[in-house]
Structure formats: structure tokens, C-alpha cells
């Protein structure tokens, strides 16, 4: 159940899974507006982040999600990682580096916020529970495209190529 709007893939299943905002989220899909530059920057950023991390989902929030931004506004993206929370600072710094590259390429600054599934399910465990509630209320779920990883099982394409290329 995915819809595309302005180049961003939206996951309706996620939006309906939020407990207190089911009606609101359904309405946002009807009236959704994300400008083209935000959509392009988010797509480039998420492709690069998904190449380094196992991203379970991503959510655009803040002024660009509410369509109240000005041309100099950043695009806030919550990057949800699977499992329990880990060390946030090294991951946030690496995502900031990726965001800087995206800024040079697209002209839109991405402000990435790494979060974990357990923090989304239990906002009280996060240092700023109101921020998670804001993300749930105003956020637009984004689709993360995962890269295909070659299988290394016997009989796979990679194994067959290695057998032909390398001497026994």
C-alpha cells in the first residue's frame, strides 16, 4: 500500500499504525504537499544512509512537513533504526556528513535525527518525549529503498562467477 507524491514514496501502513493520529494521518495523504527540492534532497539522503545503516523507516517532520518553511529552512528527517537505542553521537555525526554532501548537491540542508524503534514505541525513554510526539503528529513517512545484497550461498551468481574467474 504505497503511494508516490512528488517523488517521495509514502508508506500508508506506517501512518495507520500510529495510535492517536489515525484519522489525521489518513487526511494528510489526501492533502499532502512536499515541494520538489525537499523530495529530491530526502531521496538522495535516504539512499546514502540506507547504504550504511539498516534503516527501518524515515519520517520528514518540522516546517517542511507542515509546508510552512522558507527557502533557507532545513529539512528535518527522523531516521528510525531497528532495535534498542545505541550510541547516538557517532551515528549522528556520520549522518551529518552525509547531509553536508547532500546540501552541496541539492542546496537543501538535511537535519538528521537518528532514533531507534524502542524510543518511538516508548517516547518517555527519549531525552525529549515531546519531540517524538511532534514527529508522530506532523511527520510524513518516507519510503527507504534498501539496496539488494548479493547472496553468497553455494550456487549463487557471485559464487559461480568466482569459480570461473579464480583457478581451483
For each residue, the residues with C-beta under 8 A, 3 or more apart:
1: 11 12 13
2: 9 10 11 12 143
3: 9 10 12 29
4: 7 8 9 10
5: 8 10 29 32 34
6: 33 34 35 36 39
7: 4 36 39 40 43
8: 4 5 34 39 42 43 60 140 142 143
9: 2 3 4 142 143 145
10: 2 3 4 5 15 29 32 140 141 142 143
11: 1 2 14 15 57 141 142 143
12: 1 2 3 15 16 29
13: 1 16 17
14: 11 17 18 57 141
15: 10 11 12 18 25 26 28 29 141
16: 12 13 22 25 26
17: 13 14
18: 14 15 21 22 25 136
19: 22
20: 136
21: 18 24 25 136 137
22: 16 18 19 25 26
23: 26 27
24: 21 27 28 137
25: 15 16 18 21 22 28 29
26: 15 16 22 23 29 30
27: 23 24 30 31
28: 15 24 25 31 32 140
29: 3 5 10 12 15 25 26 32
30: 26 27
31: 27 28
32: 5 10 28 29 140
33: 6 67
34: 5 6 8 38 39 42 60 64 65 67 140
35: 6 38 39 64 67
36: 6 7 39 40
37: 40 41 106 107 108
38: 34 35 41 42 60 64 69 75 108
39: 6 7 8 34 35 36 42 43
40: 7 36 37 43 44 106 108
41: 37 38 44 45 75 102 106 107 108 110
42: 8 34 38 39 45 46 58 60 75 77 110 142
43: 7 8 39 40 46 47
44: 40 41 47 48 102 105 106
45: 41 42 48 49 77 98 99 102 110 112
46: 42 43 49 50 55 58 77 79 142 144 145
47: 43 44 50 51 145
48: 44 45 51 52 98 101 102
49: 45 46 52 53 55 58 79 95 98 112 144
50: 46 47 53 55 144 145 146 147
51: 47 48 147
52: 48 49 94 98
53: 49 50 79 81 91
54: 81 82
55: 46 49 50 58 79 80 81 144 146
56: 80 81 82 117 144
57: 11 14 80 141 142 144
58: 42 46 49 55 77 78 79 80 141 142 144
59: 77 78 80 135 139 140 141 142
60: 8 34 38 42 64 65 75 76 77 139 140 142
61: 65 76 77 78 134 135 138 139 140
62: 65 66 69 73 74 75 76 111 138
63: 66 67 68 69 70 73 76
64: 34 35 38 60 67 69 73 74 75 76
65: 34 60 61 62 76 138 139 140
66: 62 63 69 138
67: 33 34 35 63 64
68: 63
69: 38 62 63 64 66 73
70: 63 73
71:
72:
73: 62 63 64 69 70
74: 62 64 108 109 110 111
75: 38 41 42 60 62 64 108 109 110 111
76: 60 61 62 63 64 65 111 113
77: 42 45 46 58 59 60 61 110 111 112 113 142
78: 58 59 61 113 115 135 139
79: 46 49 53 55 58 95 112 113 114 115
80: 55 56 57 58 59 115 116 117 120
81: 53 54 55 56 86 91 114 115 116 117
82: 54 56 116 117
83: 86 116 117 118
84: 116 117 118
85: 88 115 116 118 119 125
86: 81 83 91 116
87: 90 91
88: 85 91 92 114
89: 92 93
90: 87 93 94
91: 53 81 86 87 88 94 95 114
92: 88 89 95 96 112 113 114
93: 89 90 96 97
94: 52 90 91 97 98
95: 49 79 91 92 98 99 112 114
96: 92 93 99 100 112
97: 93 94 100 101
98: 45 48 49 52 94 95 101 102 110 112
99: 45 95 96 102 103 109 110 111 112
100: 96 97 103 104
101: 48 97 98 104 105
102: 41 44 45 48 98 99 105 106 108 110
103: 99 100 106 107 108 109 110
104: 100 101
105: 44 101 102
106: 37 40 41 44 102 103
107: 37 41 103
108: 37 38 40 41 74 75 102 103
109: 74 75 99 103
110: 41 42 45 74 75 77 98 99 102 103
111: 62 74 75 76 77 99
112: 45 49 77 79 92 95 96 98 99
113: 76 77 78 79 92 131
114: 79 81 88 91 92 95
115: 78 79 80 81 85 119 120 126 132
116: 80 81 82 83 84 85 86 119 120
117: 56 80 81 82 83 84 120 121
118: 83 84 85 121 122 125
119: 85 115 116 122 123 125 126 132
120: 80 115 116 117 123 132
121: 117 118
122: 118 119 125 126
123: 119 120 126 129 132 133
124: 129
125: 85 118 119 122
126: 115 119 122 123 129 131 132
127:
128: 131 132
129: 123 124 126 132 133
130: 133 134
131: 113 126 128 134 135
132: 115 119 120 123 126 128 129 135 136
133: 123 129 130 136 137
134: 61 130 131 137 138 139
135: 59 61 78 131 132 138 139
136: 18 20 21 132 133 139
137: 21 24 133 134
138: 61 62 65 66 134 135
139: 59 60 61 65 78 134 135 136
140: 8 10 28 32 34 59 60 61 65
141: 10 11 14 15 57 58 59
142: 8 9 10 11 42 46 57 58 59 60 77
143: 2 8 9 10 11
144: 46 49 50 55 56 57 58
145: 9 46 47 50
146: 50 55
147: 50 51
148:
149:
150: 156 157 158
151: 156 157 158
152: 156 158 159
153: 156 159
154: 159
155: 159 160
156: 150 151 152 153 159 160
157: 150 151 160 161
158: 150 151 152 161 162
159: 152 153 154 155 156 162 163
160: 155 156 157 163 164
161: 157 158 164 165
162: 158 159 165 166
163: 159 160 166
164: 160 161
165: 161 162
166: 162 163
167:
168:
